[in-house]
Amino acid sequence: MNVIPADAATVMLLRACPDASIKDIEVLMVRRNRKSSFVPGYYVFPGGGVENTDFAAGMECFIRGVDRAGASRMLSDMRHPDQALGVWVAAIRETFEEVGILLAQKKDGAPVTIRTEEESRRFGNYRKSLIEGKMLFSEVLAAEQLFLPLDRLNYFSHWITPEPFPIRYDVRFFVTQMPLGQTAIHDGVELTGHIWIRPAEAIRQYEQGSLDMILPQIMTLEDIKCFKTIAEVMDTACKRHVPATLTKIKRIDGKDVEVMPDGSCFENRPPVYSWPDKED
């Protein structure tokens, strides 16, 4: 039976290389728990599924830069375009839940910081309550009087899990700059690790077999590995046409091969949407 893919969002968080002598960018990648039902043990970008509360009435009160009508126009290919606003909100909410980074701003426009002991405790409690389902994201935003600057997340790519798989996602990829005054801390449940890595280095490690990824991450990193600054990536994203990419899995010469819409085959990049074969 063909499974309808669930709407989801993911965020490429970028920062300049900490080593000032290297003019390049780094992207945050997170490692999924090996017990996960979807791409277990593989490196992805922070993100997750869209929830009903992400596009619920009243969410506009906490949003800046993109309104409900604008989101619907930009993601007019969604099954329910009126729910498109939730994709941006889910991207921010899931990033906070998974790695503790909150892409939000205060009433005066200043970005949220989580660097003092008190801030870490306070936002850590919010994060825990969200993960446990004891609070809604809108309640966190209301309690802190925060707003979500959706226009700072640039839409970059769109991938749909191939049809043979029992768990499928319709994922929108966004790109943004890592906020100052915050630190990535993976949740230790869905995610068991995280790394900051240069896109070209991530591709190199993948080709050597030391960093496991699936095709959407690989191709997205290929798209940005030539850029040396965050501004270049963001500017490209603003001008980018984003079609949906739905690959197919074909059996060729006894191998499962993932095929791009243009016919490109990836024999050395087989579909790895299930348990990895190799051990840690």
C-alpha positions as CSV (number, residue, x, y, z in Angstrom):
1,M,0.0,0.0,0.0
2,N,1.3,3.4,-0.9
3,V,1.9,5.4,2.2
4,I,1.1,9.2,2.1
5,P,4.2,11.1,3.2
6,A,3.8,13.2,6.3
7,D,4.7,16.9,6.2
8,A,8.0,17.6,7.8
9,A,10.7,20.3,8.0
10,T,14.4,20.4,8.6
11,V,17.0,23.2,9.2
12,M,20.5,23.6,8.0
13,L,22.2,25.7,10.7
14,L,25.3,27.4,9.4
15,R,28.2,29.1,11.1
16,A,31.6,30.4,10.0
17,C,34.5,28.1,10.7
18,P,35.8,28.8,14.2
19,D,39.3,28.7,12.8
20,A,39.6,32.2,11.3
21,S,42.4,31.0,9.0
22,I,39.9,28.8,7.2
23,K,37.4,30.7,5.0
24,D,34.5,28.3,4.9
25,I,31.3,27.4,6.6
26,E,30.2,24.6,8.9
27,V,26.8,22.9,9.1
28,L,25.3,21.2,12.1
29,M,24.5,17.5,11.6
30,V,22.8,15.3,14.1
31,R,23.0,11.5,14.5
32,R,19.7,9.7,14.9
33,N,19.3,7.0,17.5
34,R,20.1,3.5,16.2
35,K,16.7,2.4,17.6
36,S,14.8,5.0,15.6
37,S,12.2,3.7,13.2
38,F,13.4,6.0,10.4
39,V,17.0,6.3,9.2
40,P,18.5,5.0,12.4
41,G,22.1,5.7,13.1
42,Y,22.4,8.2,10.2
43,Y,23.4,11.9,10.2
44,V,20.7,14.3,9.2
45,F,19.9,18.0,9.9
46,P,17.7,18.9,12.9
47,G,14.0,18.6,12.2
48,G,10.8,16.6,12.3
49,G,7.2,16.3,11.5
50,V,4.6,19.1,11.4
51,E,2.1,19.0,14.2
52,N,-1.5,20.4,14.1
53,T,-0.5,22.9,16.8
54,D,2.2,24.3,14.4
55,F,-0.5,25.9,12.2
56,A,-3.3,26.3,14.7
57,A,-5.4,29.5,14.9
58,G,-3.6,32.1,16.9
59,M,-0.1,31.0,16.0
60,E,0.2,34.2,13.9
61,C,0.5,36.2,17.1
62,F,4.0,34.8,17.6
63,I,5.2,35.2,14.0
64,R,7.1,37.8,12.1
65,G,8.2,38.0,8.5
66,V,5.9,35.4,6.9
67,D,2.1,35.4,7.3
68,R,-0.3,32.5,6.6
69,A,-1.2,33.7,3.1
70,G,2.5,34.2,2.2
71,A,3.4,30.7,3.5
72,S,0.5,29.2,1.4
73,R,1.8,30.9,-1.7
74,M,5.4,29.7,-1.2
75,L,4.3,26.2,-0.5
76,S,1.4,26.0,-2.8
77,D,2.3,22.4,-3.7
78,M,1.3,21.1,-0.2
79,R,-1.8,18.9,0.0
80,H,-3.2,21.5,2.3
81,P,-1.6,24.9,1.5
82,D,-3.5,26.6,4.3
83,Q,-1.3,24.6,6.7
84,A,1.9,25.7,5.1
85,L,2.7,28.2,8.0
86,G,3.1,25.1,10.2
87,V,6.1,24.0,8.2
88,W,8.2,27.0,9.2
89,V,7.0,26.7,12.8
90,A,7.8,23.0,12.9
91,A,11.3,23.7,11.7
92,I,11.9,26.1,14.6
93,R,10.1,24.0,17.2
94,E,11.9,20.7,16.2
95,T,15.3,22.4,16.2
96,F,14.7,23.6,19.7
97,E,13.5,20.2,20.9
98,E,16.3,18.2,19.2
99,V,19.3,20.4,19.8
100,G,18.2,23.2,22.2
101,I,18.6,26.0,19.7
102,L,15.7,28.5,19.6
103,L,15.4,30.6,16.5
104,A,13.4,33.3,18.1
105,Q,13.5,37.0,19.0
106,K,12.4,39.2,21.9
107,K,9.9,42.0,21.7
108,D,12.6,44.5,20.9
109,G,13.9,42.4,18.0
110,A,17.0,41.1,19.9
111,P,17.7,37.4,19.3
112,V,17.2,34.9,22.1
113,T,20.3,33.9,24.0
114,I,20.7,30.8,26.1
115,R,24.1,31.3,27.7
116,T,23.7,32.1,31.4
117,E,23.1,29.4,34.0
118,E,19.6,30.8,34.6
119,E,18.8,30.9,30.9
120,S,20.0,27.4,30.4
121,R,17.9,26.1,33.3
122,R,14.8,28.0,32.2
123,F,14.9,27.1,28.5
124,G,16.0,23.6,29.4
125,N,12.8,23.2,31.4
126,Y,10.7,24.4,28.4
127,R,12.5,22.0,26.1
128,K,11.9,19.1,28.4
129,S,8.2,20.0,28.8
130,L,7.8,20.2,25.0
131,I,9.4,16.9,24.4
132,E,7.2,15.3,27.1
133,G,4.1,16.9,25.7
134,K,3.4,18.9,28.9
135,M,3.5,22.3,27.1
136,L,2.7,23.6,23.7
137,F,5.2,25.6,21.7
138,S,2.8,28.6,21.7
139,E,2.8,28.5,25.5
140,V,6.6,28.7,25.6
141,L,6.5,31.7,23.3
142,A,3.8,33.4,25.3
143,A,5.6,32.8,28.6
144,E,8.8,34.4,27.3
145,Q,7.0,37.0,25.0
146,L,8.9,35.7,22.0
147,F,8.4,35.9,18.2
148,L,9.5,33.6,15.4
149,P,11.3,35.5,12.6
150,L,10.2,33.1,9.8
151,D,11.8,35.3,7.1
152,R,15.2,34.3,8.5
153,L,14.7,30.8,7.4
154,N,15.3,30.5,3.7
155,Y,13.6,27.7,1.8
156,F,16.3,25.6,0.1
157,S,15.1,22.2,-1.1
158,H,12.2,19.7,-1.0
159,W,12.5,16.0,-0.7
160,I,10.0,13.2,-0.6
161,T,10.8,9.7,0.8
162,P,10.5,7.1,-2.0
163,E,7.3,5.1,-2.2
164,P,8.5,1.6,-1.2
165,F,9.1,2.6,2.4
166,P,6.5,2.2,5.1
167,I,7.5,5.5,6.8
168,R,7.6,8.5,4.4
169,Y,8.1,12.2,4.8
170,D,7.5,15.2,2.6
171,V,10.4,17.3,3.9
172,R,11.1,21.0,3.3
173,F,14.7,22.0,3.9
174,F,15.5,25.5,5.3
175,V,18.8,27.2,5.8
176,T,19.7,29.9,8.4
177,Q,22.6,31.2,10.4
178,M,23.3,29.7,13.8
179,P,22.3,32.4,16.4
180,L,24.9,33.8,18.7
181,G,24.7,33.1,22.4
182,Q,23.4,29.6,22.0
183,T,25.0,26.1,21.9
184,A,23.8,22.9,20.3
185,I,23.0,20.1,22.8
186,H,21.4,17.0,21.3
187,D,18.5,15.6,23.2
188,G,20.1,12.2,23.9
189,V,16.9,10.4,23.0
190,E,16.0,10.8,19.3
191,L,19.6,12.0,18.7
192,T,22.7,10.4,20.1
193,G,25.3,12.8,18.8
194,H,26.0,15.9,16.7
195,I,28.8,17.5,14.8
196,W,29.7,20.8,13.2
197,I,31.3,20.0,9.9
198,R,32.3,21.7,6.6
199,P,30.0,20.5,3.8
200,A,32.9,19.3,1.6
201,E,34.3,17.4,4.6
202,A,31.0,15.7,5.3
203,I,30.9,14.5,1.7
204,R,34.5,13.3,1.9
205,Q,33.7,11.3,5.1
206,Y,30.6,9.9,3.5
207,E,32.5,8.7,0.5
208,Q,35.1,7.1,2.8
209,G,32.3,5.3,4.7
210,S,32.9,7.0,8.0
211,L,29.8,9.3,8.0
212,D,26.4,7.7,7.1
213,M,23.9,9.9,5.3
214,I,20.9,9.5,3.0
215,L,20.5,11.1,-0.4
216,P,18.7,14.3,0.5
217,Q,21.5,15.3,2.9
218,I,24.2,14.3,0.5
219,M,22.7,16.2,-2.4
220,T,22.0,19.3,-0.3
221,L,25.5,19.3,1.0
222,E,26.8,19.0,-2.6
223,D,24.7,22.1,-3.4
224,I,26.4,24.2,-0.7
225,K,29.9,22.9,-0.5
226,C,31.3,25.4,-3.0
227,F,30.1,28.4,-0.9
228,K,32.6,29.9,1.6
229,T,30.3,32.3,3.4
230,I,26.8,32.1,5.0
231,A,25.8,35.2,3.0
232,E,26.5,33.3,-0.3
233,V,24.3,30.4,0.8
234,M,21.4,32.6,2.0
235,D,21.5,34.7,-1.2
236,T,21.4,31.6,-3.4
237,A,18.5,30.3,-1.4
238,C,16.5,33.5,-1.9
239,K,16.9,33.1,-5.7
240,R,16.4,29.4,-5.9
241,H,13.6,27.6,-7.6
242,V,12.6,24.7,-5.3
243,P,10.9,21.7,-7.1
244,A,9.9,18.6,-5.2
245,T,12.4,15.7,-5.6
246,L,10.9,12.3,-5.4
247,T,13.4,9.5,-6.1
248,K,12.6,6.0,-7.1
249,I,14.1,2.7,-6.0
250,K,14.9,0.3,-8.8
251,R,16.5,-3.1,-8.8
252,I,19.3,-3.1,-11.2
253,D,21.7,-6.0,-11.6
254,G,20.7,-7.3,-8.3
255,K,21.2,-4.1,-6.4
256,D,18.8,-1.5,-5.0
257,V,19.6,1.7,-6.8
258,E,18.2,5.1,-6.0
259,V,17.3,7.0,-9.1
260,M,16.8,10.8,-9.3
261,P,14.0,12.3,-11.4
262,D,16.5,13.2,-14.1
263,G,17.6,9.5,-14.3
264,S,20.8,9.8,-12.4
265,C,21.5,6.5,-10.6
266,F,23.3,6.2,-7.3
267,E,24.7,2.7,-7.1
268,N,27.2,3.7,-4.4
269,R,24.5,5.5,-2.4
270,P,21.9,2.9,-1.9
271,P,18.7,3.7,0.0
272,V,19.5,3.5,3.7
273,Y,16.1,4.2,5.2
274,S,16.4,1.2,7.5
275,W,18.7,-0.2,10.1
276,P,22.4,0.2,9.2
277,D,24.3,-3.0,8.5
278,K,27.5,-2.0,10.2
279,E,28.1,-1.6,13.9
280,D,29.4,1.5,15.6
